[in-house]
Amino acid sequence: MIRSILVPTDFSTQAESALRVAAQIAKKTNAKIYLLHILELPLHLTDLMSTGNPAPAPEAVFFMKRAHQKFEEIMEQPYLEGLEVIETVSFEGILDGIIDASDKNEVDIIVMGSHGSSGFEELFIGSNAEKVVRTSKKPVLVIKEDCNIFEVNDFVYATNFDDEDKKNLVAASKFAKQIGAKLHYVWINTANGFKTTYEIEEKMNNLIKGLAIENYSLNIYNDDSVEKGILHFAASMKAGLIGISTHGRKGISHFINGSLSEDVVNHAKRPVLTYQI
C-alpha cells in the first residue's frame, strides 16, 4: 500500500509534472507527500551545514529562504488542495539526498521528473532519474515533463517470469489496483532469446500460480530487442504506464552491460515505474 510519496524537486517544469502526478496518486491512495528540496550548495557551505553549525553562513541562509519561498508558492497550487505535503531539505548531492530521504522518511515510492537523455549525454552523464533507478531500493516512478494528468487504464509490466521477480509482479498488481488500472504482463520474445509460445506460456503459468494478483492479462510480443518490444507493446496497448524490474547494477559492470530499465526510462514517452530485484 502507498502511504507516503517522496517527490524530489529543483522547481523545474519536470519536477512540477512529477508533483502533479504524485498529487493525483496521493488523492487515490490517501498518502502524504514529502517534497524534497535538493540544495546543491558550494562545497564550503555544504561542509558547514553537515557539521550542524549553529550559525550557518549568510549564503546558506539565503538559499534556504529562497527554497522555502518556492515551497510556499507551490503549496498554493490547486492540485495540492487537501493533501498533506511535508517540506524537507537536503544539502547532499542529488542522488545521496534522494536515497537518504526515502530511507529516513520510510516512503513507499519515489516520484520524480526526467527529460531523458540520449547519445553522448546518455553515455557519459545520464539523467538523475536514471541514477536513482539504478540505486533506489524503493519503487521509482519517472515522469516526463509533459505528463500532467495521470489517468492510467492500462499498465504494461515487462517481465521474464523468473522467480526473483515474483514479489515485484505482486507489487505491480497492488499498484494497478490502487490506481484503478488493468495490468498487462508481457514477455518480449526476441531472436537472440527465442522461446516457443508453449515454453513461455508454461513458464508464465507456473510462476503466477498462487500469486495474489487480479485483473491482469498475459501477453507475448515479438520484436528485434527487448527495449523496442516494451515500447512498441505499450504503444499498441495505449498504456498509460510501463513497469519493469531492475538489478541495480553499478560501476564497471553497469558500464559494460548497460541496463534495460534505464534505457526504457530514458527513451519511453510514457511514465515508467521501476522495482529493484
Buried (B, 14 or more C-beta within 10 A) or exposed (E): EBEBBBBBBBBEEBBBBBBBBBBBBBBEBEBBBBBBBBBBBEEEBBEBBEEEEEEBBEEBEEBBEEBEEBBEEBEEEEBBEEBEBEBBBBBBBBBEBBBEBBEEBEBBBBBBBBBBBEEEEBEEEBBBBBBBBBBBEBBBBBBBBEBBEBEBEBBBBBBBBEEEBBEBBBBBBBBBBBBEBBBBBBBBBBEEEEBEEEEBBEBBEEBBEEEEBEEBEBBBBEBEBBBBBBBBBBEEBEBBBBBBBBBBBEEEEBEEEEBBBBBBBBBBEBBBBBBBE
